[in-house]
Amino acid sequence: MFIEIAGNMGYNQAVGKGRGPFRHNLEELADLLEVIRAAAAARGYAVEELERVRTEKAARRGGFERKLYLREVFEK
C-alpha cells in the first residue's frame, strides 16, 4: 500500500489534491492516520508525543520525502 500511495503522490499534486480518482488515496491515508492515533492512545501516548518523536527521528535519520525506505538489513 505504501508504494502505491507514494507512487501516486506526484501525479496527485499535478492534477490537484483530493480531486478525481485520487480522492480515494486521501481517504485511505486518513484511515491510516486514525489507526496510528488509536494505537498510540491504546499504549498511553498522546498524539503530540508521537509527533514530537516522529519529528526528532526525521531530523536525525531523514524522512520519506524522497520516497525511499529500508527494504532489508544485512548484518555483518
mmCIF file of the N, C-alpha and C atoms, coordinates in Angstrom:
data_MODEL
# 
_entry.id   MODEL 
# 
loop_
_atom_site.group_PDB 
_atom_site.id 
_atom_site.type_symbol 
_atom_site.label_atom_id 
_atom_site.label_alt_id 
_atom_site.label_comp_id 
_atom_site.label_asym_id 
_atom_site.label_entity_id 
_atom_site.label_seq_id 
_atom_site.pdbx_PDB_ins_code 
_atom_site.Cartn_x 
_atom_site.Cartn_y 
_atom_site.Cartn_z 
_atom_site.occupancy 
_atom_site.B_iso_or_equiv 
_atom_site.pdbx_formal_charge 
_atom_site.auth_seq_id 
_atom_site.auth_comp_id 
_atom_site.auth_asym_id 
_atom_site.auth_atom_id 
_atom_site.pdbx_PDB_model_num 
ATOM 1   N N  . MET A 1 1  ? 0.810   -1.193 0.000   1.00 0.00 ? 1  MET A N  1 
ATOM 2   C CA . MET A 1 1  ? 0.000   0.000  0.000   1.00 0.00 ? 1  MET A CA 1 
ATOM 3   C C  . MET A 1 1  ? 0.856   1.260  0.000   1.00 0.00 ? 1  MET A C  1 
ATOM 4   N N  . PHE A 1 2  ? 1.940   1.284  0.780   1.00 0.00 ? 2  PHE A N  1 
ATOM 5   C CA . PHE A 1 2  ? 2.803   2.471  0.824   1.00 0.00 ? 2  PHE A CA 1 
ATOM 6   C C  . PHE A 1 2  ? 3.352   2.809  -0.549  1.00 0.00 ? 2  PHE A C  1 
ATOM 7   N N  . ILE A 1 3  ? 3.797   1.802  -1.289  1.00 0.00 ? 3  ILE A N  1 
ATOM 8   C CA . ILE A 1 3  ? 4.395   2.062  -2.598  1.00 0.00 ? 3  ILE A CA 1 
ATOM 9   C C  . ILE A 1 3  ? 3.360   2.671  -3.535  1.00 0.00 ? 3  ILE A C  1 
ATOM 10  N N  . GLU A 1 4  ? 2.145   2.147  -3.523  1.00 0.00 ? 4  GLU A N  1 
ATOM 11  C CA . GLU A 1 4  ? 1.103   2.680  -4.386  1.00 0.00 ? 4  GLU A CA 1 
ATOM 12  C C  . GLU A 1 4  ? 0.796   4.136  -4.038  1.00 0.00 ? 4  GLU A C  1 
ATOM 13  N N  . ILE A 1 5  ? 0.647   4.415  -2.760  1.00 0.00 ? 5  ILE A N  1 
ATOM 14  C CA . ILE A 1 5  ? 0.346   5.784  -2.334  1.00 0.00 ? 5  ILE A CA 1 
ATOM 15  C C  . ILE A 1 5  ? 1.506   6.712  -2.671  1.00 0.00 ? 5  ILE A C  1 
ATOM 16  N N  . ALA A 1 6  ? 2.731   6.303  -2.353  1.00 0.00 ? 6  ALA A N  1 
ATOM 17  C CA . ALA A 1 6  ? 3.896   7.139  -2.623  1.00 0.00 ? 6  ALA A CA 1 
ATOM 18  C C  . ALA A 1 6  ? 4.065   7.348  -4.120  1.00 0.00 ? 6  ALA A C  1 
ATOM 19  N N  . GLY A 1 7  ? 3.809   6.322  -4.901  1.00 0.00 ? 7  GLY A N  1 
ATOM 20  C CA . GLY A 1 7  ? 3.956   6.427  -6.347  1.00 0.00 ? 7  GLY A CA 1 
ATOM 21  C C  . GLY A 1 7  ? 2.968   7.399  -6.964  1.00 0.00 ? 7  GLY A C  1 
ATOM 22  N N  . ASN A 1 8  ? 1.818   7.579  -6.348  1.00 0.00 ? 8  ASN A N  1 
ATOM 23  C CA . ASN A 1 8  ? 0.798   8.463  -6.892  1.00 0.00 ? 8  ASN A CA 1 
ATOM 24  C C  . ASN A 1 8  ? 0.878   9.881  -6.361  1.00 0.00 ? 8  ASN A C  1 
ATOM 25  N N  . MET A 1 9  ? 1.729   10.144 -5.388  1.00 0.00 ? 9  MET A N  1 
ATOM 26  C CA . MET A 1 9  ? 1.758   11.467 -4.769  1.00 0.00 ? 9  MET A CA 1 
ATOM 27  C C  . MET A 1 9  ? 2.086   12.564 -5.771  1.00 0.00 ? 9  MET A C  1 
ATOM 28  N N  . GLY A 1 10 ? 3.090   12.378 -6.584  1.00 0.00 ? 10 GLY A N  1 
ATOM 29  C CA . GLY A 1 10 ? 3.470   13.412 -7.538  1.00 0.00 ? 10 GLY A CA 1 
ATOM 30  C C  . GLY A 1 10 ? 2.359   13.699 -8.538  1.00 0.00 ? 10 GLY A C  1 
ATOM 31  N N  . TYR A 1 11 ? 1.743   12.663 -9.059  1.00 0.00 ? 11 TYR A N  1 
ATOM 32  C CA . TYR A 1 11 ? 0.662   12.842 -10.023 1.00 0.00 ? 11 TYR A CA 1 
ATOM 33  C C  . TYR A 1 11 ? -0.547  13.479 -9.352  1.00 0.00 ? 11 TYR A C  1 
ATOM 34  N N  . ASN A 1 12 ? -0.826  13.081 -8.134  1.00 0.00 ? 12 ASN A N  1 
ATOM 35  C CA . ASN A 1 12 ? -1.945  13.658 -7.394  1.00 0.00 ? 12 ASN A CA 1 
ATOM 36  C C  . ASN A 1 12 ? -1.761  15.168 -7.273  1.00 0.00 ? 12 ASN A C  1 
ATOM 37  N N  . GLN A 1 13 ? -0.552  15.603 -6.982  1.00 0.00 ? 13 GLN A N  1 
ATOM 38  C CA . GLN A 1 13 ? -0.294  17.030 -6.869  1.00 0.00 ? 13 GLN A CA 1 
ATOM 39  C C  . GLN A 1 13 ? -0.457  17.719 -8.220  1.00 0.00 ? 13 GLN A C  1 
ATOM 40  N N  . ALA A 1 14 ? -0.096  17.036 -9.301  1.00 0.00 ? 14 ALA A N  1 
ATOM 41  C CA . ALA A 1 14 ? -0.182  17.637 -10.629 1.00 0.00 ? 14 ALA A CA 1 
ATOM 42  C C  . ALA A 1 14 ? -1.635  17.856 -11.052 1.00 0.00 ? 14 ALA A C  1 
ATOM 43  N N  . VAL A 1 15 ? -2.538  16.924 -10.712 1.00 0.00 ? 15 VAL A N  1 
ATOM 44  C CA . VAL A 1 15 ? -3.928  17.060 -11.135 1.00 0.00 ? 15 VAL A CA 1 
ATOM 45  C C  . VAL A 1 15 ? -4.782  17.764 -10.090 1.00 0.00 ? 15 VAL A C  1 
ATOM 46  N N  . GLY A 1 16 ? -4.237  17.991 -8.922  1.00 0.00 ? 16 GLY A N  1 
ATOM 47  C CA . GLY A 1 16 ? -4.978  18.684 -7.878  1.00 0.00 ? 16 GLY A CA 1 
ATOM 48  C C  . GLY A 1 16 ? -5.318  17.734 -6.739  1.00 0.00 ? 16 GLY A C  1 
ATOM 49  N N  . LYS A 1 17 ? -4.896  18.081 -5.546  1.00 0.00 ? 17 LYS A N  1 
ATOM 50  C CA . LYS A 1 17 ? -5.126  17.219 -4.394  1.00 0.00 ? 17 LYS A CA 1 
ATOM 51  C C  . LYS A 1 17 ? -6.614  17.040 -4.145  1.00 0.00 ? 17 LYS A C  1 
ATOM 52  N N  . GLY A 1 18 ? -6.976  15.780 -3.851  1.00 0.00 ? 18 GLY A N  1 
ATOM 53  C CA . GLY A 1 18 ? -8.340  15.496 -3.445  1.00 0.00 ? 18 GLY A CA 1 
ATOM 54  C C  . GLY A 1 18 ? -9.366  15.538 -4.560  1.00 0.00 ? 18 GLY A C  1 
ATOM 55  N N  . ARG A 1 19 ? -8.923  15.487 -5.811  1.00 0.00 ? 19 ARG A N  1 
ATOM 56  C CA . ARG A 1 19 ? -9.862  15.516 -6.927  1.00 0.00 ? 19 ARG A CA 1 
ATOM 57  C C  . ARG A 1 19 ? -9.797  14.205 -7.691  1.00 0.00 ? 19 ARG A C  1 
ATOM 58  N N  . GLY A 1 20 ? -10.882 13.878 -8.328  1.00 0.00 ? 20 GLY A N  1 
ATOM 59  C CA . GLY A 1 20 ? -10.914 12.722 -9.215  1.00 0.00 ? 20 GLY A CA 1 
ATOM 60  C C  . GLY A 1 20 ? -10.596 11.416 -8.513  1.00 0.00 ? 20 GLY A C  1 
ATOM 61  N N  . PRO A 1 21 ? -9.924  10.503 -9.222  1.00 0.00 ? 21 PRO A N  1 
ATOM 62  C CA . PRO A 1 21 ? -9.675  9.163  -8.676  1.00 0.00 ? 21 PRO A CA 1 
ATOM 63  C C  . PRO A 1 21 ? -8.729  9.156  -7.486  1.00 0.00 ? 21 PRO A C  1 
ATOM 64  N N  . PHE A 1 22 ? -8.027  10.231 -7.232  1.00 0.00 ? 22 PHE A N  1 
ATOM 65  C CA . PHE A 1 22 ? -7.055  10.246 -6.143  1.00 0.00 ? 22 PHE A CA 1 
ATOM 66  C C  . PHE A 1 22 ? -7.687  10.626 -4.811  1.00 0.00 ? 22 PHE A C  1 
ATOM 67  N N  . ARG A 1 23 ? -8.959  10.966 -4.803  1.00 0.00 ? 23 ARG A N  1 
ATOM 68  C CA . ARG A 1 23 ? -9.670  11.248 -3.554  1.00 0.00 ? 23 ARG A CA 1 
ATOM 69  C C  . ARG A 1 23 ? -9.631  10.006 -2.657  1.00 0.00 ? 23 ARG A C  1 
ATOM 70  N N  . HIS A 1 24 ? -9.724  8.838  -3.269  1.00 0.00 ? 24 HIS A N  1 
ATOM 71  C CA . HIS A 1 24 ? -9.689  7.580  -2.514  1.00 0.00 ? 24 HIS A CA 1 
ATOM 72  C C  . HIS A 1 24 ? -8.376  7.452  -1.747  1.00 0.00 ? 24 HIS A C  1 
ATOM 73  N N  . ASN A 1 25 ? -7.263  7.824  -2.356  1.00 0.00 ? 25 ASN A N  1 
ATOM 74  C CA . ASN A 1 25 ? -5.971  7.757  -1.660  1.00 0.00 ? 25 ASN A CA 1 
ATOM 75  C C  . ASN A 1 25 ? -5.963  8.650  -0.432  1.00 0.00 ? 25 ASN A C  1 
ATOM 76  N N  . LEU A 1 26 ? -6.543  9.818  -0.516  1.00 0.00 ? 26 LEU A N  1 
ATOM 77  C CA . LEU A 1 26 ? -6.601  10.733 0.616   1.00 0.00 ? 26 LEU A CA 1 
ATOM 78  C C  . LEU A 1 26 ? -7.414  10.116 1.748   1.00 0.00 ? 26 LEU A C  1 
ATOM 79  N N  . GLU A 1 27 ? -8.520  9.488  1.413   1.00 0.00 ? 27 GLU A N  1 
ATOM 80  C CA . GLU A 1 27 ? -9.339  8.830  2.426   1.00 0.00 ? 27 GLU A CA 1 
ATOM 81  C C  . GLU A 1 27 ? -8.614  7.644  3.051   1.00 0.00 ? 27 GLU A C  1 
ATOM 82  N N  . GLU A 1 28 ? -7.862  6.897  2.259   1.00 0.00 ? 28 GLU A N  1 
ATOM 83  C CA . GLU A 1 28 ? -7.073  5.778  2.796   1.00 0.00 ? 28 GLU A CA 1 
ATOM 84  C C  . GLU A 1 28 ? -5.998  6.295  3.753   1.00 0.00 ? 28 GLU A C  1 
ATOM 85  N N  . LEU A 1 29 ? -5.358  7.400  3.405   1.00 0.00 ? 29 LEU A N  1 
ATOM 86  C CA . LEU A 1 29 ? -4.362  7.991  4.295   1.00 0.00 ? 29 LEU A CA 1 
ATOM 87  C C  . LEU A 1 29 ? -5.002  8.455  5.597   1.00 0.00 ? 29 LEU A C  1 
ATOM 88  N N  . ALA A 1 30 ? -6.190  9.011  5.516   1.00 0.00 ? 30 ALA A N  1 
ATOM 89  C CA . ALA A 1 30 ? -6.912  9.429  6.728   1.00 0.00 ? 30 ALA A CA 1 
ATOM 90  C C  . ALA A 1 30 ? -7.217  8.220  7.607   1.00 0.00 ? 30 ALA A C  1 
ATOM 91  N N  . ASP A 1 31 ? -7.587  7.101  6.994   1.00 0.00 ? 31 ASP A N  1 
ATOM 92  C CA . ASP A 1 31 ? -7.828  5.872  7.754   1.00 0.00 ? 31 ASP A CA 1 
ATOM 93  C C  . ASP A 1 31 ? -6.561  5.401  8.462   1.00 0.00 ? 31 ASP A C  1 
ATOM 94  N N  . LEU A 1 32 ? -5.441  5.436  7.754   1.00 0.00 ? 32 LEU A N  1 
ATOM 95  C CA . LEU A 1 32 ? -4.172  5.033  8.361   1.00 0.00 ? 32 LEU A CA 1 
ATOM 96  C C  . LEU A 1 32 ? -3.823  5.917  9.550   1.00 0.00 ? 32 LEU A C  1 
ATOM 97  N N  . LEU A 1 33 ? -4.050  7.211  9.399   1.00 0.00 ? 33 LEU A N  1 
ATOM 98  C CA . LEU A 1 33 ? -3.780  8.143  10.492  1.00 0.00 ? 33 LEU A CA 1 
ATOM 99  C C  . LEU A 1 33 ? -4.652  7.830  11.703  1.00 0.00 ? 33 LEU A C  1 
ATOM 100 N N  . GLU A 1 34 ? -5.906  7.477  11.478  1.00 0.00 ? 34 GLU A N  1 
ATOM 101 C CA . GLU A 1 34 ? -6.797  7.108  12.579  1.00 0.00 ? 34 GLU A CA 1 
ATOM 102 C C  . GLU A 1 34 ? -6.305  5.853  13.285  1.00 0.00 ? 34 GLU A C  1 
ATOM 103 N N  . VAL A 1 35 ? -5.832  4.874  12.531  1.00 0.00 ? 35 VAL A N  1 
ATOM 104 C CA . VAL A 1 35 ? -5.302  3.637  13.128  1.00 0.00 ? 35 VAL A CA 1 
ATOM 105 C C  . VAL A 1 35 ? -4.076  3.948  13.976  1.00 0.00 ? 35 VAL A C  1 
ATOM 106 N N  . ILE A 1 36 ? -3.188  4.774  13.464  1.00 0.00 ? 36 ILE A N  1 
ATOM 107 C CA . ILE A 1 36 ? -1.970  5.132  14.193  1.00 0.00 ? 36 ILE A CA 1 
ATOM 108 C C  . ILE A 1 36 ? -2.317  5.889  15.473  1.00 0.00 ? 36 ILE A C  1 
ATOM 109 N N  . ARG A 1 37 ? -3.241  6.821  15.384  1.00 0.00 ? 37 ARG A N  1 
ATOM 110 C CA . ARG A 1 37 ? -3.650  7.581  16.579  1.00 0.00 ? 37 ARG A CA 1 
ATOM 111 C C  . ARG A 1 37 ? -4.277  6.665  17.630  1.00 0.00 ? 37 ARG A C  1 
ATOM 112 N N  . ALA A 1 38 ? -5.108  5.729  17.190  1.00 0.00 ? 38 ALA A N  1 
ATOM 113 C CA . ALA A 1 38 ? -5.747  4.802  18.120  1.00 0.00 ? 38 ALA A CA 1 
ATOM 114 C C  . ALA A 1 38 ? -4.709  3.877  18.765  1.00 0.00 ? 38 ALA A C  1 
ATOM 115 N N  . ALA A 1 39 ? -3.741  3.413  17.987  1.00 0.00 ? 39 ALA A N  1 
ATOM 116 C CA . ALA A 1 39 ? -2.688  2.552  18.534  1.00 0.00 ? 39 ALA A CA 1 
ATOM 117 C C  . ALA A 1 39 ? -1.854  3.305  19.561  1.00 0.00 ? 39 ALA A C  1 
ATOM 118 N N  . ALA A 1 40 ? -1.537  4.551  19.284  1.00 0.00 ? 40 ALA A N  1 
ATOM 119 C CA . ALA A 1 40 ? -0.769  5.361  20.232  1.00 0.00 ? 40 ALA A CA 1 
ATOM 120 C C  . ALA A 1 40 ? -1.563  5.562  21.518  1.00 0.00 ? 40 ALA A C  1 
ATOM 121 N N  . ALA A 1 41 ? -2.837  5.905  21.393  1.00 0.00 ? 41 ALA A N  1 
ATOM 122 C CA . ALA A 1 41 ? -3.680  6.127  22.571  1.00 0.00 ? 41 ALA A CA 1 
ATOM 123 C C  . ALA A 1 41 ? -3.824  4.854  23.395  1.00 0.00 ? 41 ALA A C  1 
ATOM 124 N N  . ALA A 1 42 ? -3.956  3.711  22.738  1.00 0.00 ? 42 ALA A N  1 
ATOM 125 C CA . ALA A 1 42 ? -4.094  2.437  23.442  1.00 0.00 ? 42 ALA A CA 1 
ATOM 126 C C  . ALA A 1 42 ? -2.852  2.104  24.262  1.00 0.00 ? 42 ALA A C  1 
ATOM 127 N N  . ARG A 1 43 ? -1.720  2.659  23.855  1.00 0.00 ? 43 ARG A N  1 
ATOM 128 C CA . ARG A 1 43 ? -0.461  2.425  24.568  1.00 0.00 ? 43 ARG A CA 1 
ATOM 129 C C  . ARG A 1 43 ? -0.129  3.566  25.525  1.00 0.00 ? 43 ARG A C  1 
ATOM 130 N N  . GLY A 1 44 ? -1.040  4.523  25.639  1.00 0.00 ? 44 GLY A N  1 
ATOM 131 C CA . GLY A 1 44 ? -0.864  5.614  26.587  1.00 0.00 ? 44 GLY A CA 1 
ATOM 132 C C  . GLY A 1 44 ? -0.073  6.799  26.073  1.00 0.00 ? 44 GLY A C  1 
ATOM 133 N N  . TYR A 1 45 ? 0.123   6.892  24.765  1.00 0.00 ? 45 TYR A N  1 
ATOM 134 C CA . TYR A 1 45 ? 0.863   8.008  24.178  1.00 0.00 ? 45 TYR A CA 1 
ATOM 135 C C  . TYR A 1 45 ? -0.092  9.054  23.629  1.00 0.00 ? 45 TYR A C  1 
ATOM 136 N N  . ALA A 1 46 ? 0.243   10.305 23.839  1.00 0.00 ? 46 ALA A N  1 
ATOM 137 C CA . ALA A 1 46 ? -0.525  11.402 23.255  1.00 0.00 ? 46 ALA A CA 1 
ATOM 138 C C  . ALA A 1 46 ? -0.077  11.602 21.807  1.00 0.00 ? 46 ALA A C  1 
ATOM 139 N N  . VAL A 1 47 ? -0.987  12.092 20.988  1.00 0.00 ? 47 VAL A N  1 
ATOM 140 C CA . VAL A 1 47 ? -0.669  12.362 19.580  1.00 0.00 ? 47 VAL A CA 1 
ATOM 141 C C  . VAL A 1 47 ? 0.492   13.348 19.488  1.00 0.00 ? 47 VAL A C  1 
ATOM 142 N N  . GLU A 1 48 ? 0.520   14.318 20.391  1.00 0.00 ? 48 GLU A N  1 
ATOM 143 C CA . GLU A 1 48 ? 1.605   15.305 20.390  1.00 0.00 ? 48 GLU A CA 1 
ATOM 144 C C  . GLU A 1 48 ? 2.951   14.649 20.660  1.00 0.00 ? 48 GLU A C  1 
ATOM 145 N N  . GLU A 1 49 ? 2.965   13.675 21.568  1.00 0.00 ? 49 GLU A N  1 
ATOM 146 C CA . GLU A 1 49 ? 4.206   12.960 21.869  1.00 0.00 ? 49 GLU A CA 1 
ATOM 147 C C  . GLU A 1 49 ? 4.659   12.145 20.660  1.00 0.00 ? 49 GLU A C  1 
ATOM 148 N N  . LEU A 1 50 ? 3.725   11.504 20.000  1.00 0.00 ? 50 LEU A N  1 
ATOM 149 C CA . LEU A 1 50 ? 4.035   10.740 18.793  1.00 0.00 ? 50 LEU A CA 1 
ATOM 150 C C  . LEU A 1 50 ? 4.619   11.651 17.719  1.00 0.00 ? 50 LEU A C  1 
ATOM 151 N N  . GLU A 1 51 ? 4.022   12.814 17.527  1.00 0.00 ? 51 GLU A N  1 
ATOM 152 C CA . GLU A 1 51 ? 4.513   13.764 16.521  1.00 0.00 ? 51 GLU A CA 1 
ATOM 153 C C  . GLU A 1 51 ? 5.896   14.297 16.882  1.00 0.00 ? 51 GLU A C  1 
ATOM 154 N N  . ARG A 1 52 ? 6.133   14.530 18.175  1.00 0.00 ? 52 ARG A N  1 
ATOM 155 C CA . ARG A 1 52 ? 7.451   15.001 18.607  1.00 0.00 ? 52 ARG A CA 1 
ATOM 156 C C  . ARG A 1 52 ? 8.518   13.954 18.285  1.00 0.00 ? 52 ARG A C  1 
ATOM 157 N N  . VAL A 1 53 ? 8.233   12.696 18.589  1.00 0.00 ? 53 VAL A N  1 
ATOM 158 C CA . VAL A 1 53 ? 9.191   11.624 18.316  1.00 0.00 ? 53 VAL A CA 1 
ATOM 159 C C  . VAL A 1 53 ? 9.399   11.472 16.808  1.00 0.00 ? 53 VAL A C  1 
ATOM 160 N N  . ARG A 1 54 ? 8.318   11.572 16.033  1.00 0.00 ? 54 ARG A N  1 
ATOM 161 C CA . ARG A 1 54 ? 8.432   11.471 14.575  1.00 0.00 ? 54 ARG A CA 1 
ATOM 162 C C  . ARG A 1 54 ? 9.319   12.574 14.014  1.00 0.00 ? 54 ARG A C  1 
ATOM 163 N N  . THR A 1 55 ? 9.108   13.798 14.506  1.00 0.00 ? 55 THR A N  1 
ATOM 164 C CA . THR A 1 55 ? 9.897   14.941 14.039  1.00 0.00 ? 55 THR A CA 1 
ATOM 165 C C  . THR A 1 55 ? 11.368  14.788 14.395  1.00 0.00 ? 55 THR A C  1 
ATOM 166 N N  . GLU A 1 56 ? 11.644  14.362 15.621  1.00 0.00 ? 56 GLU A N  1 
ATOM 167 C CA . GLU A 1 56 ? 13.034  14.155 16.048  1.00 0.00 ? 56 GLU A CA 1 
ATOM 168 C C  . GLU A 1 56 ? 13.710  13.074 15.216  1.00 0.00 ? 56 GLU A C  1 
ATOM 169 N N  . LYS A 1 57 ? 13.006  11.981 14.995  1.00 0.00 ? 57 LYS A N  1 
ATOM 170 C CA . LYS A 1 57 ? 13.570  10.884 14.214  1.00 0.00 ? 57 LYS A CA 1 
ATOM 171 C C  . LYS A 1 57 ? 13.823  11.304 12.767  1.00 0.00 ? 57 LYS A C  1 
ATOM 172 N N  . ALA A 1 58 ? 12.890  12.054 12.189  1.00 0.00 ? 58 ALA A N  1 
ATOM 173 C CA . ALA A 1 58 ? 13.069  12.528 10.813  1.00 0.00 ? 58 ALA A CA 1 
ATOM 174 C C  . ALA A 1 58 ? 14.269  13.462 10.703  1.00 0.00 ? 58 ALA A C  1 
ATOM 175 N N  . ALA A 1 59 ? 14.460  14.301 11.718  1.00 0.00 ? 59 ALA A N  1 
ATOM 176 C CA . ALA A 1 59 ? 15.610  15.208 11.705  1.00 0.00 ? 59 ALA A CA 1 
ATOM 177 C C  . ALA A 1 59 ? 16.918  14.430 11.821  1.00 0.00 ? 59 ALA A C  1 
ATOM 178 N N  . ARG A 1 60 ? 16.884  13.380 12.609  1.00 0.00 ? 60 ARG A N  1 
ATOM 179 C CA . ARG A 1 60 ? 18.080  12.580 12.852  1.00 0.00 ? 60 ARG A CA 1 
ATOM 180 C C  . ARG A 1 60 ? 18.389  11.624 11.700  1.00 0.00 ? 60 ARG A C  1 
ATOM 181 N N  . ARG A 1 61 ? 17.374  10.977 11.164  1.00 0.00 ? 61 ARG A N  1 
ATOM 182 C CA . ARG A 1 61 ? 17.595  9.907  10.197  1.00 0.00 ? 61 ARG A CA 1 
ATOM 183 C C  . ARG A 1 61 ? 17.006  10.182 8.824   1.00 0.00 ? 61 ARG A C  1 
ATOM 184 N N  . GLY A 1 62 ? 16.310  11.287 8.685   1.00 0.00 ? 62 GLY A N  1 
ATOM 185 C CA . GLY A 1 62 ? 15.658  11.595 7.409   1.00 0.00 ? 62 GLY A CA 1 
ATOM 186 C C  . GLY A 1 62 ? 14.238  11.063 7.397   1.00 0.00 ? 62 GLY A C  1 
ATOM 187 N N  . GLY A 1 63 ? 13.458  11.606 6.494   1.00 0.00 ? 63 GLY A N  1 
ATOM 188 C CA . GLY A 1 63 ? 12.063  11.195 6.386   1.00 0.00 ? 63 GLY A CA 1 
ATOM 189 C C  . GLY A 1 63 ? 11.825  10.449 5.089   1.00 0.00 ? 63 GLY A C  1 
ATOM 190 N N  . PHE A 1 64 ? 10.614  10.518 4.602   1.00 0.00 ? 64 PHE A N  1 
ATOM 191 C CA . PHE A 1 64 ? 10.247  9.797  3.390   1.00 0.00 ? 64 PHE A CA 1 
ATOM 192 C C  . PHE A 1 64 ? 9.942   10.734 2.228   1.00 0.00 ? 64 PHE A C  1 
ATOM 193 N N  . GLU A 1 65 ? 10.430  11.966 2.281   1.00 0.00 ? 65 GLU A N  1 
ATOM 194 C CA . GLU A 1 65 ? 10.147  12.931 1.221   1.00 0.00 ? 65 GLU A CA 1 
ATOM 195 C C  . GLU A 1 65 ? 10.600  12.424 -0.144  1.00 0.00 ? 65 GLU A C  1 
ATOM 196 N N  . ARG A 1 66 ? 11.703  11.700 -0.175  1.00 0.00 ? 66 ARG A N  1 
ATOM 197 C CA . ARG A 1 66 ? 12.226  11.205 -1.449  1.00 0.00 ? 66 ARG A CA 1 
ATOM 198 C C  . ARG A 1 66 ? 11.680  9.827  -1.789  1.00 0.00 ? 66 ARG A C  1 
ATOM 199 N N  . LYS A 1 67 ? 10.704  9.358  -0.982  1.00 0.00 ? 67 LYS A N  1 
ATOM 200 C CA . LYS A 1 67 ? 10.039  8.077  -1.199  1.00 0.00 ? 67 LYS A CA 1 
ATOM 201 C C  . LYS A 1 67 ? 11.019  6.904  -1.124  1.00 0.00 ? 67 LYS A C  1 
ATOM 202 N N  . LEU A 1 68 ? 12.031  7.044  -0.283  1.00 0.00 ? 68 LEU A N  1 
ATOM 203 C CA . LEU A 1 68 ? 12.980  5.968  -0.062  1.00 0.00 ? 68 LEU A CA 1 
ATOM 204 C C  . LEU A 1 68 ? 12.663  5.302  1.259   1.00 0.00 ? 68 LEU A C  1 
ATOM 205 N N  . TYR A 1 69 ? 12.764  4.008  1.296   1.00 0.00 ? 69 TYR A N  1 
ATOM 206 C CA . TYR A 1 69 ? 12.525  3.303  2.540   1.00 0.00 ? 69 TYR A CA 1 
ATOM 207 C C  . TYR A 1 69 ? 13.408  2.067  2.594   1.00 0.00 ? 69 TYR A C  1 
ATOM 208 N N  . LEU A 1 70 ? 13.653  1.608  3.791   1.00 0.00 ? 70 LEU A N  1 
ATOM 209 C CA . LEU A 1 70 ? 14.517  0.458  4.048   1.00 0.00 ? 70 LEU A CA 1 
ATOM 210 C C  . LEU A 1 70 ? 13.764  -0.813 3.701   1.00 0.00 ? 70 LEU A C  1 
ATOM 211 N N  . ARG A 1 71 ? 14.337  -1.644 2.828   1.00 0.00 ? 71 ARG A N  1 
ATOM 212 C CA . ARG A 1 71 ? 13.711  -2.900 2.447   1.00 0.00 ? 71 ARG A CA 1 
ATOM 213 C C  . ARG A 1 71 ? 14.336  -4.089 3.147   1.00 0.00 ? 71 ARG A C  1 
ATOM 214 N N  . GLU A 1 72 ? 15.647  -3.993 3.447   1.00 0.00 ? 72 GLU A N  1 
ATOM 215 C CA . GLU A 1 72 ? 16.325  -5.137 4.023   1.00 0.00 ? 72 GLU A CA 1 
ATOM 216 C C  . GLU A 1 72 ? 17.557  -4.662 4.773   1.00 0.00 ? 72 GLU A C  1 
ATOM 217 N N  . VAL A 1 73 ? 17.921  -5.384 5.816   1.00 0.00 ? 73 VAL A N  1 
ATOM 218 C CA . VAL A 1 73 ? 19.111  -5.082 6.605   1.00 0.00 ? 73 VAL A CA 1 
ATOM 219 C C  . VAL A 1 73 ? 20.030  -6.292 6.522   1.00 0.00 ? 73 VAL A C  1 
ATOM 220 N N  . PHE A 1 74 ? 21.279  -6.037 6.208   1.00 0.00 ? 74 PHE A N  1 
ATOM 221 C CA . PHE A 1 74 ? 22.287  -7.099 6.181   1.00 0.00 ? 74 PHE A CA 1 
ATOM 222 C C  . PHE A 1 74 ? 23.199  -6.911 7.376   1.00 0.00 ? 74 PHE A C  1 
ATOM 223 N N  . GLU A 1 75 ? 23.327  -7.936 8.179   1.00 0.00 ? 75 GLU A N  1 
ATOM 224 C CA . GLU A 1 75 ? 24.188  -7.856 9.353   1.00 0.00 ? 75 GLU A CA 1 
ATOM 225 C C  . GLU A 1 75 ? 25.527  -8.484 9.038   1.00 0.00 ? 75 GLU A C  1 
ATOM 226 N N  . LYS A 1 76 ? 26.575  -7.930 9.669   1.00 0.00 ? 76 LYS A N  1 
ATOM 227 C CA . LYS A 1 76 ? 27.932  -8.450 9.445   1.00 0.00 ? 76 LYS A CA 1 
ATOM 228 C C  . LYS A 1 76 ? 28.147  -9.713 10.220  1.00 0.00 ? 76 LYS A C  1 
# 
